[in-house]
Amino acid sequence: MRAAFATVFVILPFGIANAHIHLTSPQSRTDSGTGDQKAEHCGVAGQGRIASRVTVFQPGQTITMTWMETINHPGHFRIAFQPDGEVFGIPAAGNGPPAGFPSIDQTGMTDSAGALILSDFIPDGMSSIQVTLPAIECSNCTLQFIQVMTDKSPYTTTPTSDDIYFNCADITLSAAGPLPDAGTPGQEAGVDPPVGGVDGGCSTSGGSPAGIAFGFVVGALILRRRRR
């Protein structure tokens, strides 16, 4: 039994627990162990674009985005697209509960930095959603995934706000990119599949670290019984 539980701690490193949200498809620009992800605009200041983590899509392609919420907070998620760079606007304060939180769904609108909001007010508890990318070509575009938390009122919009966690995926939109039905959506050739996979993203257990760890525990117990 001790060996089985030791396996769990090997599979669940501190980094995963230390992060709060993490894009699994498209591939995040950072690993899952990236601290508290408070740095505006993508969670880690000065991280920059990493060529091996850039995912190529067709202009106008509809993709399935998946993520993990490793530390739960009440609130909602938002996904935005920046056609050039990594600067995004902070959701404006509103009259939402409990104290001045955003209250306007800005899906389809542009923010103060010119980024397009692809999906806003995604309910807490969801772990995947389909979004349609703009029908343009770009070589320096970014998808931003944020979590607006409502358990630390009042709402503030200052950098490193206690109310928002940030995560980004670097992408390229190119007509020469892979066709939407070629391979696994959001996965580049030669890149390992994202954590949790693409299919089954609506489940918080199927591909989660906790689910994987549980499977190893059960397997270890069965193997031990067979050896007796």
N, C-alpha and C positions, 0 to 999 in steps of 0.2 A: 504493500500500500504506500509506504514511504517513497519507493521508487516511482510509483505512478504519479504522486503529487509533485515530485521533483521534476517530472516531465512537464507538468503544467507551468512551472515557473520558468523553465527554459523557453517554452513556446510563447509565453506572455511577458516579454521584456518590459522594463520600466517605461521605455519610450512610448509605447502604445498607450499606456495608462496616463502618461503625462500630457499627451495631446488631447484635445477636446473634440475636434472634428477633423476628418481626413477624407479627401477625395480619393476614391479607388478607381474610378473611370470617368473621364480620362485621367491619366496618371498625374498625381499631384507633383508640383515642382520640388517638394520636399518629402523626406521620409516621414513616417508617422510620429516619430519621437522628436517633435519640434517645439517643445516647451508649451507655453500657454497661448501662443498664436495671437497675441494682442497687437503685434506691430502692423500698422497700416502700411500697405494695402493688401499684402499677401501673407501675413503671419510672421515672417522672419525678415527683418530689415537687411537690405543689401544682398539678398540671396541671388537675385538675377536669374536669367534664363539659362537653362542647362540643356544643351543640344540633345543629349541622350534621353531626355524626358519630354521632348516635344512630340505631340501627337498630330498627325496630318488628317484632315477631313476634307470632304468636298464642300464647295460653297453651297449654302442652302440645305445642307444635310440635316436630317433629324437624328439626334443621338440620344442614347440613354445615359444619363449621368448617375453614378452611384457613389455613396459615401458611408462612412462610419461615424457615429456619434459615440465616442468612447466614455465621455462623462456627460451625463444627461443634465440639461437645463431646460426650463420652460421657455417658450418663445417661438421663433419661426426661422426659416432659412430663406436666402435670396441668392439667385444666380445672375451674374451680369457678364457682358461681353465688351471688352475694350479692343478696338481694331488696331491700335498702335500703342503698345507699351503696357504698363501695369498700374496706371493711376486710375482710381475709381472714386466716385463720390460717396460720402457717408449718408446712409438713410436719414432723411430730415426728421426732426422731432415732430410729433403730432399730438393728438388728444387720446391716444391709445392707453389702456390701463397697463400698469398701475399708476404711472406718473409720467406723462408726456412722451410715451413711446410712439414710434411710427404707426400711422393709422390708415395711410393711403396705399392701396395696391398699385405699384408703379410698373407692372408688367407691360412691356411694349413701349415704355417711355425711356428717355435718356436721362442720366443723372447729371450732376453739376460738372463732371469731368468729361462728359461726352460719351460715356459708356452706355450701352443698351441693356436695359433690364430684361432678361429673357424669361424669368419667372420670379415672382415675389410672393411673400407670405406663404411659403411652402410649410405645411403644418409640421410641428415637432412630432417626431415619431416616424416620419417617412425616411426612407433610405435610398430612394431612386425616383427619377422623374425624366420624362422625355422633353427635350427642348429642340427648337429648330434654329440652327445657326444662320447668320445673315448670308445672303447670296452675293458675297463679295470675295475677292482674293486678298489675303494678307499674310505676311511672313513674320509678323511680330505681334500677334494677337494673343489675348489672354482671357481665360474664363476665371471669374472670381466667384468663390463660394463662401458665403458668410452665414454666421448664426447670430441673430439678434436675441439676446436673453432678456427676460422680463423679471428676473428675480433680484436685480440689483438696482432698484429705483433710487433717485430719479434718473431718467435717460439723459446721457450726455453724448455729444458728437465730437469730443476732442480726440486727438490721436491717442492710441493706447487706452481707449475707453473701456471701462469694465463691462460694458454692455454688449460688446461685439467680439467675436472670434473670426479670424480671417484665414483663408486657404485659397490657393490658386493652381490652375493648370495651364501650362503654356501650350498653345496650339498653332497650327498653320492651316489656312484655308487655301487649297489649290485645286484647280480643275484637273491637274495631273496626279492628284492624290488617289488613294485606293478607293474603289467603288464601295458604296455603303454596304453591299452584301458580300464583300470580300473579307473573310476572316472574322475575327472578333471585333465588334464595334469598340473604337477607342483604343485599340492596341496596335502598336507598331510592330513591324517585322523584327524579330530578334529581341523583343522586349518581353519579359515574363508577364503573364496575365496579371491584372491588378488584383490586390487583396480582396477576397470575397467574390471575385468574378463579376461578370456583367449580368448574366441571368440570375434570377433569385435575389436581385438587389432589393426587392420589396420586403424581404424577410430580414429581421434584425438578428436572426440566429443562424441561418443556413451557412453563411460563409464568415461569420464573425469569429474573432479570436477565441471568445468563450466557447463557441460551438466546436471549434477545432480542438481546443484543450480538452473538452469533455469527451470527445471521441477518442483521444489518446489515453485518457484515464480508463475508459471502458475497455479499450484494447489491451492495456497493460494488465488489468484485472483478469481478463479472460485468459491471457497468456500465462499468468501465474497459476491459475486454477488447473490449466492443462498440464503444467509441469509437475503438479502434485501427484 
